């Protein structure tokens, strides 16, 4: 998509007032402006009242992800991108005047078995396991994938951390991007592995190369959780953790 920003030379005072008022706007306002959509059009297409949209855009209501779901597909931004506007790849400062922005690429997110309608979600086959993928993926810009993560969207999987085992490095509810093409726990670091209950979890792996057969330490960053030491062949590595999206 080609995004062009046009600036009209006019009254400097009016422009200053407009700039100041824009600072108080939420990500929903900026996402709508970035797509060149009027408030009236967004109201008509989303079914949300004009008064409610105004309150959401002006920060009179604290935004939550469920507030943003009616607008996400219409604006072609994920709810997370809108909520974290300016701090999330593909939003705010990443959009430079006159720059040609390629369409965002969708990265799938793994669903937990406890989620509603889990059995009806799209399947993802990984070896002998069949996982389910959430209906809404993460839209990430190609430049972020290729330059920062040095991989492609089809090789990535987003996993939501659960519990306190990796605190304070990764907190419960935070999203971890995993490269599923990296199946060998080398070098040592954070990896997504499958536990004995077939859940995909994040742990720190340390390969013990001197052991025969090769073994690996499974480490939780939270010292309250015990360190495990198992034979390497018994560990199913789903992928290597690349980054975490955090709410600040």
ZITA-V638735 format. One record per residue. N is the residue number from 1. SS is DSSP state (H for helix, E for strand, C for the rest). OMEGA is omega as a letter, one per 30 degrees, with the letter a starting at -180 (NA if undefined). NEAR is the number of other C-alpha atoms within 8 Angstrom. Layout:
n=N ss=SS omega=OMEGA near=NEAR
n=N ss=SS omega=OMEGA near=NEAR
This chain:
n=1 ss=C omega=l near=6
n=2 ss=E omega=l near=7
n=3 ss=C omega=a near=10
n=4 ss=C omega=l near=7
n=5 ss=C omega=a near=6
n=6 ss=C omega=l near=4
n=7 ss=C omega=l near=4
n=8 ss=C omega=l near=4
n=9 ss=C omega=a near=4
n=10 ss=C omega=a near=6
n=11 ss=C omega=a near=6
n=12 ss=H omega=l near=6
n=13 ss=H omega=l near=6
n=14 ss=H omega=l near=8
n=15 ss=H omega=l near=9
n=16 ss=H omega=l near=8
n=17 ss=H omega=l near=8
n=18 ss=H omega=a near=8
n=19 ss=H omega=a near=8
n=20 ss=H omega=a near=8
n=21 ss=H omega=a near=8
n=22 ss=H omega=a near=7
n=23 ss=C omega=a near=6
n=24 ss=C omega=a near=8
n=25 ss=C omega=l near=12
n=26 ss=C omega=l near=12
n=27 ss=H omega=l near=12
n=28 ss=H omega=l near=12
n=29 ss=H omega=a near=10
n=30 ss=H omega=l near=11
n=31 ss=H omega=l near=12
n=32 ss=H omega=l near=12
n=33 ss=H omega=a near=9
n=34 ss=H omega=l near=8
n=35 ss=C omega=l near=7
n=36 ss=C omega=a near=6
n=37 ss=C omega=l near=9
n=38 ss=C omega=l near=8
n=39 ss=H omega=l near=9
n=40 ss=H omega=a near=7
n=41 ss=H omega=a near=8
n=42 ss=H omega=l near=11
n=43 ss=H omega=a near=12
n=44 ss=H omega=a near=8
n=45 ss=H omega=a near=7
n=46 ss=H omega=a near=9
n=47 ss=C omega=l near=6
n=48 ss=C omega=a near=9
n=49 ss=C omega=l near=7
n=50 ss=H omega=l near=9
n=51 ss=H omega=l near=6
n=52 ss=H omega=l near=8
n=53 ss=H omega=l near=11
n=54 ss=H omega=l near=8
n=55 ss=H omega=l near=10
n=56 ss=H omega=a near=13
n=57 ss=H omega=a near=12
n=58 ss=C omega=l near=11
n=59 ss=C omega=l near=11
n=60 ss=C omega=l near=7
n=61 ss=C omega=l near=7
n=62 ss=C omega=a near=6
n=63 ss=C omega=l near=9
n=64 ss=C omega=a near=7
n=65 ss=H omega=a near=9
n=66 ss=H omega=l near=6
n=67 ss=H omega=a near=7
n=68 ss=H omega=a near=13
n=69 ss=H omega=l near=10
n=70 ss=H omega=a near=9
n=71 ss=H omega=a near=10
n=72 ss=H omega=a near=12
n=73 ss=H omega=a near=9
n=74 ss=H omega=a near=9
n=75 ss=H omega=a near=9
n=76 ss=C omega=l near=6
n=77 ss=C omega=l near=10
n=78 ss=C omega=l near=12
n=79 ss=H omega=l near=12
n=80 ss=H omega=l near=8
n=81 ss=H omega=a near=12
n=82 ss=H omega=a near=14
n=83 ss=H omega=a near=13
n=84 ss=C omega=a near=9
n=85 ss=C omega=l near=13
n=86 ss=C omega=l near=10
n=87 ss=C omega=a near=7
n=88 ss=C omega=a near=9
n=89 ss=C omega=l near=10
n=90 ss=C omega=a near=10
n=91 ss=C omega=l near=12
n=92 ss=H omega=a near=9
n=93 ss=H omega=l near=6
n=94 ss=H omega=a near=8
n=95 ss=C omega=a near=9
n=96 ss=C omega=a near=6
n=97 ss=C omega=l near=7
n=98 ss=C omega=a near=7
n=99 ss=C omega=l near=9
n=100 ss=E omega=a near=7
n=101 ss=C omega=l near=8
n=102 ss=C omega=l near=8
n=103 ss=C omega=l near=7
n=104 ss=C omega=l near=9
n=105 ss=E omega=a near=10
n=106 ss=E omega=l near=9
n=107 ss=E omega=a near=13
n=108 ss=C omega=l near=12
n=109 ss=E omega=l near=12
n=110 ss=E omega=l near=12
n=111 ss=C omega=l near=11
n=112 ss=C omega=a near=8
n=113 ss=C omega=a near=5
n=114 ss=C omega=a near=5
n=115 ss=C omega=l near=7
n=116 ss=C omega=l near=4
n=117 ss=C omega=a near=6
n=118 ss=H omega=a near=11
n=119 ss=H omega=a near=5
n=120 ss=H omega=a near=5
n=121 ss=C omega=a near=10
n=122 ss=E omega=a near=8
n=123 ss=E omega=l near=8
n=124 ss=E omega=a near=8
n=125 ss=E omega=l near=8
n=126 ss=E omega=a near=7
n=127 ss=C omega=a near=5
n=128 ss=C omega=a near=5
n=129 ss=E omega=l near=6
n=130 ss=E omega=l near=9
n=131 ss=E omega=l near=10
n=132 ss=E omega=a near=13
n=133 ss=E omega=l near=12
n=134 ss=C omega=a near=11
n=135 ss=C omega=l near=6
n=136 ss=C omega=l near=6
n=137 ss=C omega=l near=10
n=138 ss=E omega=a near=11
n=139 ss=E omega=a near=10
n=140 ss=E omega=a near=12
n=141 ss=C omega=a near=12
n=142 ss=H omega=a near=11
n=143 ss=H omega=l near=7
n=144 ss=H omega=a near=10
n=145 ss=H omega=a near=13
n=146 ss=H omega=a near=10
n=147 ss=H omega=a near=7
n=148 ss=H omega=a near=7
n=149 ss=C omega=l near=8
n=150 ss=C omega=l near=7
n=151 ss=C omega=a near=9
n=152 ss=C omega=a near=9
n=153 ss=H omega=a near=9
n=154 ss=H omega=l near=5
n=155 ss=H omega=a near=9
n=156 ss=E omega=l near=13
n=157 ss=E omega=l near=12
n=158 ss=E omega=a near=13
n=159 ss=E omega=l near=12
n=160 ss=E omega=l near=10
n=161 ss=C omega=a near=13
n=162 ss=C omega=a near=8
n=163 ss=C omega=a near=7
n=164 ss=C omega=a near=9
n=165 ss=C omega=a near=9
n=166 ss=C omega=l near=13
n=167 ss=C omega=g near=10
n=168 ss=C omega=a near=8
n=169 ss=C omega=l near=6
n=170 ss=C omega=a near=9
n=171 ss=C omega=l near=12
n=172 ss=C omega=a near=10
n=173 ss=C omega=l near=7
n=174 ss=C omega=a near=12
n=175 ss=E omega=a near=11
n=176 ss=E omega=l near=13
n=177 ss=E omega=a near=12
n=178 ss=E omega=l near=15
n=179 ss=E omega=a near=13
n=180 ss=C omega=l near=11
n=181 ss=C omega=a near=6
n=182 ss=C omega=a near=9
n=183 ss=C omega=a near=9
n=184 ss=C omega=a near=5
n=185 ss=C omega=l near=13
n=186 ss=C omega=g near=6
n=187 ss=C omega=l near=4
n=188 ss=C omega=l near=9
n=189 ss=E omega=a near=10
n=190 ss=E omega=a near=10
n=191 ss=E omega=l near=15
n=192 ss=E omega=l near=14
n=193 ss=E omega=l near=13
n=194 ss=E omega=a near=13
n=195 ss=C omega=a near=8
n=196 ss=C omega=l near=5
n=197 ss=C omega=a near=5
n=198 ss=C omega=l near=6
n=199 ss=C omega=l near=8
n=200 ss=E omega=a near=10
n=201 ss=E omega=l near=10
n=202 ss=E omega=l near=11
n=203 ss=E omega=l near=13
n=204 ss=E omega=a near=13
n=205 ss=E omega=l near=13
n=206 ss=E omega=a near=11
n=207 ss=E omega=l near=12
n=208 ss=E omega=a near=9
n=209 ss=C omega=a near=7
n=210 ss=C omega=a near=5
n=211 ss=C omega=l near=7
n=212 ss=C omega=f near=6
n=213 ss=C omega=a near=6
n=214 ss=C omega=l near=12
n=215 ss=E omega=a near=13
n=216 ss=E omega=l near=12
n=217 ss=E omega=l near=13
n=218 ss=E omega=a near=12
n=219 ss=E omega=l near=11
n=220 ss=C omega=a near=12
n=221 ss=C omega=l near=12
n=222 ss=C omega=a near=10
n=223 ss=C omega=l near=6
n=224 ss=C omega=a near=5
n=225 ss=C omega=a near=8
n=226 ss=C omega=l near=7
n=227 ss=C omega=l near=8
n=228 ss=E omega=l near=7
n=229 ss=E omega=a near=8
n=230 ss=E omega=l near=10
n=231 ss=E omega=a near=10
n=232 ss=H omega=a near=10
n=233 ss=H omega=a near=6
n=234 ss=H omega=a near=6
n=235 ss=C omega=l near=9
n=236 ss=C omega=l near=7
n=237 ss=E omega=l near=12
n=238 ss=E omega=l near=12
n=239 ss=E omega=a near=13
n=240 ss=E omega=l near=15
n=241 ss=E omega=a near=12
n=242 ss=E omega=a near=9
n=243 ss=E omega=a near=7
n=244 ss=E omega=l near=9
n=245 ss=E omega=a near=7
n=246 ss=C omega=l near=6
n=247 ss=C omega=a near=4
n=248 ss=C omega=NA near=2
